[in-house]
């Protein structure tokens, strides 16, 4: 091997052409505006910081989702997954949630994870829908392979869309067999599940340029929701 | 009958509890007992309101368990199960024990731990209060009944989805001022109704009711200490007297009612409570109504006599029922946002009203509240308990 750069080239997966996800703005139930935009590789560390305290939160499988997402984000940053992308939801710059996935090939996409920090406003539902929108409307793929690790995810994706079983195709995350969102299902679900508007105003986009994290305690508190123990 | 007063009140934060059922119950009870500051005065009766511990938490005879945990021996103890009206029913049993002379001090605790099971199971559990052959067997759930009720009510009285959303917006805003509320999240008309995204933000549950028209599934406990008015005065507490209690029933199956939009049991229970209290609806300064679904707050506000039939939504729109309005309804956030642990709800309503009458409700305090009213709605209106509390002095 001639040098490190040549070796690195061999370690990096070959990438397909991948048009960027155009940002959009979603009005939440609270009236707040959530900007959904694509994450740059350089921004990965701040997401890792947000995820870190959730690695030990068992509720609703945040631990396993966070741990896997942590690895997927590192892989994205260091070019170890083919055509991976990350979308973030930001309210006044404050991180509300994130989703990621990748292109298996030109026709097939694969959903990885959805992680919501600001709960109770269907942020996860909006972000997952944005992910499907990316695969279908902007990457022009025919189907997206999906698995769920939590009962909430199963209700939101498998039942709510509804997805179809595609058990014969393995998913990279292992575990349960694959389910699939195809074009037909997507178009049927789109009016009730995919929302938001474009273009995003300069003011909102500017506010979403820099990701701000809630305090670590607030991240965990928001994820855990109301508890009987604090009063 | 001897006059009875509420001398202590306490509750846990509603939401999702990390504590087991019995600890939830203990914490709320201790909060109420601490508040009552009984000194040497003994508790001689314990009544626990609960709907589903046997099914959801594999726990029975919880009143006896509470006596044991709080070392209240040899107080008499019993559990009351009366569906979502269990709380006010238990309060009534405690009241009767003191008023009749069987007891001098009674602890009334309501508790429910619903999030121990998944959403499907908890929906089925609540639906088990419906008529087994006429409703349940056909898959009717409480949101389903409320949806049908709402559709008819809207058609007949001109209530719109905007009015329903106003209830949610008001009660979510109130809950923001209540540290014990399950949901601390403001919602806006744009976000839940008028923005294109509202389709996703506020999906249909049982048309015309959407997600933000329905109460959350909550864990929680609430407790009050009742005593003779004589003891209350000796202890030097601000006396909150139980001025009236009324209860009424209606047909089990909703379709058997001559007019399904008439909540007859609500009307009769309220009339009985007002009659006993020698007060009228117009004397009430603050109310907690059973808004398990937004439409119920509007409908109940009419049936109990606050507004004429078909005019509750107009009063709502005019801000009459908001904090700062002429008759604030659900300053706690109501079931809609404070939460609805079914067995605890009726007691929690009375905890809130006790705090309101004592001037201890913080940011959500209704100014100079003297008379308060609660409606605890069991089944789909087939067993309702109404309570009137009055501040003495």
Interface residues (C-beta under 8 A of the other chain):
Chain A: X26 X27 X28 X29 X30 X31 X32 X120 X121 X122 X125 X126 X129 X151 X155 X191 X192 X193 X194 X195 X196 X197 X224 X225 X226 X227 X228 X229 X230 X231
Chain B: X11 X12 X13 X14 X15 X16 X17 X18 X19 X24 X27 X118 X119 X179 X180 X181 X182 X183 X184 X185 X186 X187 X188 X190 X191 X192 X195 X196 X197 X198 X199 X200 X201 X202 X203 X212 X219 X220 X221 X339
